[in-house]
Amino acid sequence: MSERLRRLPYENLSTTEDSSPMGGMFFGTPRFANSVPFFRFQRFGHGDVHTDSDHKLVVVMVGLPARGKSYIVKKLKRYLSWLGFQTKIFNVGDRRRLAGSGDAAQAGQHRPHSTGSTTGRCSGCSSPGGEAPAGKAPACQCETRHPSAFFDPDNKQAKQIREQVALEVFEDLLRWLQAGGQIAIHDATNSTIERRKALISRLKSETDMNLLFVESICNDRDIINRNIKLKTHSPDYVGIDPDVAEADFRARLRNYERAYRTIGAAEEMLDVQYCKIIDVGKKVIAYNIQGFLESQVVFYLMNMNLEPRVIYITRHGESEDNAAGRIGGDASLSPSGVAYAKALSRFIDRRRLEFAVEVEEHNRQLAQSICSSTTSSTPGACSEAESGTSHSAAAADALRLEQSLLRRRVHPGFEVWTSMLKRTMETAEYFDPQIYRVKNIKSLNEIYAGKCEGMTYSEIARQYPDEYEARQLDKFYYRYPGIGGESYADVVLRLQQVIVELERIRHSVLLVTHRAMARTLLAYFMDIPTTHMPDMELPLGYIYACEPRPFGNHLRVWRYVPHLDDFEEVDSASAIRIRYPQNPTSNDAPPLPSPAEPAYSAKN
């Protein structure tokens, strides 16, 4: 161990279960930020700010099914984890599906089934299917816990089971917070005043835990119908014909609507904090928001949209410093870097048009699927709705959704964002200014290496051996020496506003940036644990395309091939690799756990 590390007060650099700002998750792990513990600057998250972080936060979701709660929950968890908060989702539906079948059987619940024209048997259990009562979804003897009748508010036994499961999940949530978690999300409908009062009452006995209700309200029938289509592929309907599943889910939805009460005066009398997200962020109502964490959540949720778009991320073309193996600096592009810049502009020109075609084709297929599923249950429904003759409300909804999808187009705008350094601005020089709006953003500048700017790693190892060794122990929190030197944790804070803007915009954007910036951005979009961030292998010449979708971001990757002077698509699963330490010894510092849940894994 170097002399510098021997001098460091390890009793101050380590954390214990009692003192750790991350609830003991960093127990016994040295922290480095110019030889000062990083959590000196903040007790919560990565930012260099003080917060009221002695309090933990319970986020309780509220809303009817198919209103986008899962979409909000997953995005929120990903954002908070990226900021460095220990965040976890507690899904009541998952626990309900795991509940004992005996309870469901006693409640008289059976699984909706689909019968084929040749066998007349349930695809889930192969038992004979009988005729369904009028107005009811078909049922068979395949016992389950989640048919529509299970959610009937008049079914007292089923209601008791549902309330019990919700409270059991809430208890799990509280135990996790008590063990060191920071932000827990109760993902359920919580659609009745009685349920919400029970949760409020239970939380009152806990100290240092704040409560925030987040209600998702959607009045857009097109969005609701699209969400219902997605719900037919949920775990509740595995092995069920999509038409049967949709009928059952719509019956479930009607049951929920009978008992649903929006957040309002009852909760305000109890002085709770709440936020209502209406039509995916078109309108936001915030009430009594007081805490730092709560304000972070509300601010993020205000910047959401469902417009089809792609976030392209690439490093600049090769610079003269890259060719020499030097970090930082402000060098111009090398000849090969110029060639990459020209190829990049041609590629984005092509992809911009291809993506518009892909979206239109997807909308056309979805519209046809909706119309065909409607006509299968009500022949001629779409044509009847169009001609104005008698038709069902479902047929009218299907027609409206079909027409809405066919009108949906990719936003014509397209922006190119670069840093303020020459190598990124030169990479963007070949984009047509009549089509692309180019913005130079200082927040996208490369991580600043302080006294090590312009040096090679071998030079740093020779001239600053202590710094080199400290960085190897902890690349995420290590801060380069000298005025302005940064760590990856600093970069996360610097990019926070960039991330919010990327969530807000409704058109596609290309970010031409640097290695540390690309690592940090991709860690957010792909939910990669931040402690893996500095070890992500992102070489020059790659384009990473993140397309926001209802249940996460879809990643595609292209690689520049110099002899073709063009790009070829590569397997996205193997394109982002984590460079793990080689041949670790017992004397090595233990690897840092991630502030995020390990939702991503990669192989060497």
Residue, then its C-alpha position, 0 to 999 in steps of 0.5 A: m500500500s502506498e504511503r499516502l494510503r497509509r496516512l489516510p485516517y481509515e476510521n474516518l474513511s470507512t462507514t459502519e451500519d450505524s453511521s453510513p449514509m447508505g444504511g450500512m451498504f458501504f460498510g468498511t469500504p474506503r471512500f476517496a475524494n481527494s483523500v476526504p470522505f465523499f459523504r462529507f459533502q452529502r449524506f444522501g445521493h451523489g450530489d455535492v449538496h446538503t439535504d434533509s436526508d435524515h428522512k426516508l421517503v415512502v412513495v405510494m402510487v394511486g390510480l386505476p389499472a391501465r393508467g401508466k402507474s408501472y411506467i411512472v414507477k420504473k422511470l422514477k426508480r431508475y432516475l432515483s437510483w442513478l442519483g445515488f438513492q437506495t431505491k426499491i419497488f414493492n409491487v403488490g400485484d406480484r405478491r398477489r399472484l404469489a398468494g396461496s391458491g387456497d384463498a382464491a379457491q375459497a373466494g370462488q375465483h377461476r381463471p379466464h380461459s380461451t377455447g379453440s374452435t377445434t378443442g373447446r378447451c382452456s389453453g391454460c389448463s386444457s380443461p373443458g370450457g363451459e358457456a359464460p353467463a351473460g356479461k361475464a368473462p368465460a371461466c374454467q376450473c383452472e384456479t387462479r387469484h386474478p380474474s375480474a370477479f376477484f376485484d369486485p368491491d362487493n366480493k368481501q372475501a376477495k377484498q379482504i385478501r387484497e387488503q391483506v396482501a397490500l398491507e403485507v407488502f407495506e410491512d416489507l417496504l418498511r422493514w427494508l427502509q429500517a434496514g438501510g433503504q432510502i426510497a421505497i415505492h408501494d406499487a399498487t392501485n391504492s384506489t380507495i380512501e380506506r386503503r390510503k388511510a390504513l397506510i397513513s395510519r401505519l406510517k405514523s408509528e415510524t420516525d423519520m419517514n415521509l409519505l408522498f402519494v403519486e396518483s396517475i390519472c388518465n382521461d385520454r381513451d387512446i392511451i387507456n386502450r393502448n395500455i389495455k392491449l399491453k395488459t393482455h400480455s401481463p403475468d395475469y394472462v399467461g396462456i390466455d387468448p388476447d381477446v379473452a384476456e382483454a374482455d376479462f381485464r375490462a371487466r376488472l377495470r369496471n370493478y375498480e372504477r366502482a370503488y375508485r376515489t381520487i385523492g382529495a379532501a380526505e387526504e388533505m385533512l390528514d396533511v399529507q403530501y401528494c402529486k397528481i400526474i394527469d394524462v402523462g404529465k400534461k397537467v400536474i397538481a402538487y399539494n403540500i410538497q415540503g421535503f427535498l426528496e419529494s421535490q426531486v420526485v415531483f420535478y422529475l415527474m413533471n417532465m415526461n412524455l410518450e412521444p416516439r423518439v430516439i436518444y442517440i449517444t456517441r463519442h466524438g471522432e478520434s482526436e489527436d490526444n486519443a491517438a497519443g493516449r492522453i486524457g482530457g485536453d481540447a485537441s482537434l480531430s485526427p484524420s480518422g476522426v474527421a472521417y467518422a464525423k462525415a459518416l456519422s452525419r450520413f448515418i443519422d440522416r438515414r436513421r432519421l427517415e428510417f425511424a419515421v417509417e418504423v413508427e408509422e408501420h408499427n402504428r399501422q399494424l397496431a391499428q389493424s390489430i385493434c380493429s380486427s380484435t374488435t370486429s372478431s367480437t362484433p363483426g363490422a363494428c369498425s365500419e359501423a362506427e365509421s358510418g355512424t350506425s349503431h355500435s358499441a362504445a368499445a367499437a367507437d373507442a377502437l376506431r378512434l384509437e385506430q385513427s389516432l395511431l394512423r395520424r401519429r407521426v414522429h416529431p419533425g425536429f431533430e437536435v444534435w447536442t455537443s460539449m463545448l470542446k473542439r473534438t465534439m463540435e468538429t464531429a458535428e460540423y457535417f450536419d445540415p443546419q437546415i435540418y438539425r439544430v446543433k447545441n453546444i452544452k458545457s454540461l456535456n464536457e468530459i470529466y475534468a482531470g485537474k492536474c492530470e489533464g493532458m497526461t497518459y495513464s502511464e505518466i500519471a502512474r509515474q508522477y502521481p503514484d498515490e493518486y493512481e492507486a487511489r483511483q484504482l480503488d474507487k473510480f466512481y468516487y475518486r476525484y482528480p487532484g487540482i482545482g476543478g478536478e472531478s469524480y464520476a459522482d460529480v458528473v452525475l450531478r452535472l448531468q442531472q438537468v441534461i437527463v431531465e431535459l432529455e425526458r422532456i423533449r418530444h423529438s429525437v436527439l444525438l449527443v456527441t460527447h465523451r467517454a465518461m459522459a457516455r458512460t453516465l448517460l447510458a447508465y441512466f437509460m439502461d439502469i446500469p448500477t452506477t458503481h459499474m459505470p466507470d468500468m463500462e467499455l465504450p470505445l470510439g466509433y460506436i452509436y448507442a440508440c435508446e428508444p423510450r418504450p412503455f416498459g423501459n428503454h430499447l437499446r440498439v447499437w451500431r459500430y463504425v467500420p472504417h474500410l466500409d466508411d459506414f456503420e453496421e448494427v451489432d448485438s446490443a446485449s454484448a456491446i456494453r461490457i463491464r471491465y471487472p478487476q482482474n485477479p483480485t486478491s484478498n488484500d484488495a478493497p472490496p467492490l462497492p455495492s451499487p446505489a441502484e438495484p442490480a437490474y443490469s448485468a454484463k459478462n466479461 
